[in-house]
Amino acid sequence: MKVKLDENIPVSLVEALTLLGHDVHTVIGQGLTGRTDREIWKQCLLEERLLITQDLDFSNSRKFEPGSHAGIVLVRFQNPARVALINLLSSIFRNHESSCRQTAILWEENDFPNVKLQY
């Protein structure tokens, strides 16, 4: 799967996802740091890449209609420790890759991760 990590996602996730066979680019690696959401999104569409982000602006299903793109994984945790975030996302891509082709919203409630898929 072709994936793009937003600048708010640990770059160390690149290695974990690459080991699972994914083609991973980063906003930081492509020199897109500080660019607008619109510019990041345009690049994702151009490259046909799923976006992993912590940016709530990408949760608007009217603006980012499921099925019109490669997918969005929105991660929202109260205390997003890098190791926990990497482990969770690696697990999701290892076990539920096809679900990520939609819009997946991950959030933490009472210290328990939750996932919502938007179709």
ZIMOHU-V663175 format. One record per pair of residues at least 24 apart in sequence whose ideal C-beta (glycine too) atoms are under 6 Angstrom apart, sorted by sequence separation. I is the first residue (numbers start at 1). J is the second residue. If there is no record, write none. Layout:
# ZIMOHU-V663175
i=(I;I)
j=(J;J)
This chain:
# ZIMOHU-V663175
i=(88;7;73;71;71;78;71;72;73;74;75;76;77;66;66;4;9;4;2;3;8;2;3;4;5;6;50;66;66;61;16;10;13;20;16;20;13;17)
j=(113;33;100;100;101;108;102;103;104;105;106;107;108;102;103;44;52;49;48;49;54;49;50;51;52;53;100;118;119;118;86;82;86;93;90;94;89;93)
